[in-house]
């Protein structure tokens, strides 16, 4: 059976894939996410079920579980609190580390102070909190992507085949780098506050500041791309299936909004359209849903595809329409599209029924530690 490597990266817009020379040199599909930020999007990718986006957690059988049942050794390295085992992202993995849960082999060294937790718990002081603790400081608490890729290569090469590897890179998330590479915190705060209430005066981003953001973003994508190429070159595998996808994109002033902010429940194309590469699989069409990734990979590797999965095997079926659910607390925005038309229901009460019963948008209870980590990354459930 062929090795399968799934590479994902945070915040990569489909229309910016030209900044990633190695990825762009492959056949790039236009993927539509099933969620609007990391957790619901990656949960639905791993589950191939829309309900995973609605509930913002992995629902079994996961892609990793399917590969493990097929005899694969499964490895997941996903450095973000969004993919914490509290949301069942470790399901099906022989080794899984999100580097922040405290239970893995490389827990985050810097635990959040009581002040940071306190400030992050109030929506009204969200902008105060970000002024005191800029996004760059929060990203510094993660292992750098280079370290994660190093570990991924080592674990993959040491494992007995066949192997399924999932690696996620975070350094394409704002502020798009650290130190001099990152967006200056003053510009980052201004952009984050755009499109909403402003507690510190005008937050209009100038043309020059927007160019600063875009330059940093493109540079970050280039670094992510170089690490993808290095991993592909250095893994010990004769004929692997290599997949790449992003969890979502970012906005850069479209409709006056910047970045992706879960509590806004936005489903604009810059957020939900991402690049998808399925190297080693002959696919139909040039568009897909991220729900299609799991059945396409499983089928190509000869694993059994669960009946509960809702995505298409792109080797045999062309995806003609997609659905995106953007949940936050007990409401969601829903977008349906057939690539010619797009219908959006904003801030709706959403429930759905599938083969396992009714599911609804709801908040997942997590530990205070995980909650603070999510809050520090800009995903406070107080929003």
Number of C-alpha atoms within 10 A of each C-alpha: 15 18 20 25 23 20 20 22 24 23 29 30 23 25 14 17 21 14 19 21 14 17 24 16 11 12 13 20 21 21 27 31 34 33 35 34 30 26 25 30 31 30 31 34 29 27 30 31 26 26 27 26 30 29 26 30 26 30 22 20 19 26 28 28 20 22 25 20 13 16 15 25 22 25 25 24 22 26 24 24 26 26 27 24 21 17 21 16 26 23 20 22 24 15 16 20 25 27 24 28 22 16 12 14 13 13 16 19 12 11 13 15 9 10 9 17 19 12 20 29 18 14 14 14 14 19 21 16 20 22 15 11 16 21 23 21 17 18 21 14 16 21 20 16 20 16 9 22 19 14 14 20 19 14 16 23 15 11 15 10 16 20 22 26 23 20 23 24 25 23 27 25 23 25 26 24 23 18 11 8 14 22 24 18 17 11 18 24 19 21 24 21 21 19 16 11 12 13 13 10 8 11 18 15 21 12 10 9 18 17 13 15 23 16 15 22 26 19 19 26 27 20 18 26 22 15 19 21 15 16 19 15 11 13 17 16 17 8 11 20 19 18 20 21 28 29 32 30 30 28 20 19 16 13 10 14 20 21 21 28 19 20 20 18 21 27 26 17 19 22 26 32 28 29 27 28 23 21 17 15 17 12 19 15 14 14 22 28 27 32 29 25 28 27 27 22 26 20 16 19 19 12 18 13 18 15 8 14 21 17 24 20 22 25 16 12 14 16 18 13 16 21 19 26 31 31 31 23 15 16 21 26 22 24 21 16 15 12 12 7 8 13 11 17 13 15 17 14 14 18 16 12 10 11 7 8 7 10 15 18 23 17 13 12 10 13 9 10 16 19 19 25 25 19 22 24 20 21 21 21 19 13 18
